[in-house]
Amino acid sequence: MAEGTVTFFAEKLSNLILQEASVFGEVEGQIKLLRNELELMGLFLRDVDSKRVYEERVKAWVNQLRSATHEAEDVIDEFILNMDHRKRRLNTLKFLPTCVGMVDKLPFIHQLDSRVKDINAMIGAIMANRSKYGLEDLTASSSSTADQAVSHKEKRAPVVEESEVVEIIDGAKKVKQMLMMKVKTSTRSVVSIVGMGGLGKTTLAKNVYNQRDVQGHFDCKAWVYVSQEFRAREILLDIARHVMFPDDEEKRKLEEIRETPIDEEKRKLEEMRENELGEKLCKFLGEKKYLVVMDDVWSREVWNSLRLYLPEEAKDGSKVLITTRNQEIALHATSSEAFIYELRIMNEDESWQLFLKKAFRGTGTTTPTLTTELEDLGKKIVTKCKGLPLAIVVLGGLLSTKEMTKESWEKVLLSREWHLDQGPESCTGILALSYNDLPYYLKSCFLYCGIFPEDYEIEAWHLIKLWLAEGFIQRRGKERLEDIAEDYMHELIHRSLIQVAERRLNGRVQSCRMHDLLRDLAVSQAKDANFFEVHKNMDSTFPISIRRLVIHQDLINHDISECLHNSSSRLRSLVSFSGSTIGKKSWGSLQEHIKLLTVLNLEEEVGGHVLPGDIGQLIHLKFLCIKGFRSHVKLPSSIGRLVNLQSLDLEGNECNIPHSIWKLKKLRHLECWKCKVLSQSQINKCVNGYLGVEQLTNLQTLALNGGSWLEGDGLGQLTQLKRLALSECSPSYLKTEFFESIVKLTVLEILNLSFTKGHTKKTLVNRLGSVQEKKNVAIDHHNKTLLLRLMPFSHHAYLHYLSLSGMLEKLPEQIEFYPPKLLELKLWECKLTNDPMMILKKLPSLRVLVLGLNAYVGEKMVCSSGGFLQLERLDLYKLHELEELIVERGAMGSLKTLQIHYCDKMEKLPYGLLEQTNLEKLSL
């Protein structure tokens, strides 16, 4: 692990030498000496990094190197920070002669020179101790993959999904029978799945929960993760969200962001106290036949706290499904042992078959031919897994990266990690073996997944941006760093160290999850390597120096600055999944600890959040994310000083962003869907020069309100854009240049355009100034409404997601107009008068179609025979004029999900639906 710390800093130092040569001046020689020493350290640590687990002398020596590296990084970054402050101070005193500026710089240079010399001497002494303490002859014991780069996606073997991993067919049948069994009384029943960690309890429960007939058997359903970090109010709120707003998750996927009465009701729910929330939930469930799954229950207290709000006097057949490792909990919650299903460990043959399936998936054969010698070795290895599916899958993932040779497999069998297993239920050694086999750059990525709370569904895109900001992604030729990071993620999935929770339509990972045993390993290893600290108890004492601090629970009456009061920490990352992490008065007292901050991630923030005016002093900040429930964030103008910022994510928060945001040339991801950028005044343009979106040439994600910044062709110069989402685009900005800019963005993968409502011809003409402006907007003279001047998407070969909101009236009939590989199309408020199905049915790859909010204002919609051959999901939402949907025989043969909501004039379902044998979900 220390190898990663040293290597990442060495690369950072190399980049600084190239970029800041003039800043370092006469100290450049010492800086280069430090960089060279770090590179040698990295090579040596590649050999000894895994050995420190077993030998205390090695562990102590590696810790010394890590500490020295951290100190060196602090020294360099503090120097750059001081030079930035000096530069800004001198900018306010422009009348001073140059010689004064040079004199002002000298103390910083001398101090840096002295400190770097000391560090070089210290590192030299540590390295010299190799011979003194008998470490010189240590040979490589780390993985054979340490020097190998992660293979490209297209060369990677397919992943065995969770549902394929555990032999759960018999178990699924039995648990399903328990859930759907009719009982004589009208009381709800509790069903429990019991088994040790890694046996597949969650996989079994998910398999049953997602089955079509189970979904249709209950009026409402909820799946909640409990885990050891149990908080009753959060569990109740999670259940309430699922059962009271069953379509909310679908709305999120649809990116339907409009304010509705339901949103107001949800907001009230979020503000309720525990007992008030529980009573409301209990009343609601009392009238329903409900299914609530409580996954990973660790104590009786959980059931005792929640049972009062899960009414016993409910509709006949209501069920609660619990998964737990503790049989006593199952007996306590379940009325009869007949409703307890105990998972067994796998026998030798089942274990061997599962191992073969995982280790050789993608080799072109399901039954690989092994030599007698290899099969004997393999079976000895599998025996050590003791029938635990998680251990077998992780081990199979490890061996899938090895050569099929006796030497390679024997090395795994003889590995000393096996001794870490304690007791029949432990697979710690196997998990540690797979971790230690990782290359150093994957070790950092794996450990970082441990910052998320237990059972947390991790958004893949969010995780990738965090990895980038932390510096874990190593350059590989001219490839995009994000693509390399995605390869890292796939490699961890391939090794079964993280699990896919959800995939996008194009097969890429939407979200992932970490098994709690693997998370325990990550947290343990991270603590040992001073990689991050998780704050669980507000009275806990922290180590003297913390690099990354993670907060999962509310600090209640305490403030994060109080926790760090006695610490000398120079935090590089502050990640919170709890509200009110940093109080309004905290920033001043935190300054000393966060001045070198790289990552600031604040989630579950409630209400407004005001960043201090001096946030611009955090010049090393690369990642800034503030997520909350419709809160308002205030950004100061000093945001323009965050010259290293790569990602700004304000999710659904409302915000006015200063125009100084256009100064941040290193920005790669600007995700502020509900935020607008303030216009630059003429005076400011004269004083500081023009600032515009075209200066952010590294942008790959852009999500903003439309505004004056759309004028001209600046948008078209962002040729690296892969995701573009624009909301509330006024017609006054929709000039020819705007639509021509969209055409130029040929690497787009996701495009979401939301236009404000159209105007009558008279109103529009009054709004437009010159004759030239009138020419730049297309007007439908017959209907007197704005007609969007969309240009063909035929050159957008990567565009798979397209969402359009605004007056459209008529769809282009030429199929060439549409993106050639379009998978998902969403149309909102278009007021189409002609049946769109006659055109859209021809799109060859379309798998999801959403028509919402009067996207179509006709009375009849026909899905004709032979159309929509690939369509898997159709959503019709608030088509108020629609009376009849006709599905002809042979249409939509692949349809799995049909959702029709608030189409008030529709009185019956189409007869053709009865022939849809693949239909799994029907929601009305």
Order of alpha helices (4+ residues) and beta strands (2+ residues): alpha-alpha-alpha-alpha-alpha-alpha-alpha-beta-alpha-alpha-beta-alpha-alpha-alpha-alpha-beta-alpha-beta-alpha-beta-alpha-alpha-alpha-alpha-alpha-alpha-beta-alpha-alpha-beta-beta-alpha-beta-beta-alpha-beta-alpha-beta-beta-beta-beta-beta-beta-beta-beta-alpha-beta-beta-alpha-beta-alpha-alpha-beta-beta-beta-beta-alpha-beta-beta-beta-beta-beta-beta
